[in-house]
């Protein structure tokens, strides 16, 4: 990659792997809350975010130390797993007699 690494912003959904930090031996998905203004090494940053599960539900809030050059932006949400529910049918509406 040439030039400076792209910086995350609030609302971004990121996939964090070992490329972002060695702490992510098992990759995780995170929705960014904010970028923290904490002192750090050159080329690294702290971010606050929600760790997401496969259904895209927030399961933990985390402060993470990452290298922006290793972040992977997820462009579209992953499809939710099939829940086994059937499609809802509209309710039949009939006039109601009053009085």
Secondary structure, 3 states (H helix, E strand, C coil): CCCCCCCCCCCCEEEECCCCCCCCCCCEEEEEEEEECCCCCCCCEEEEEEEECCCCCEEEEEEEEECHHHCEECCCCCCCCCCCCCCCCCCCCCCCCCC
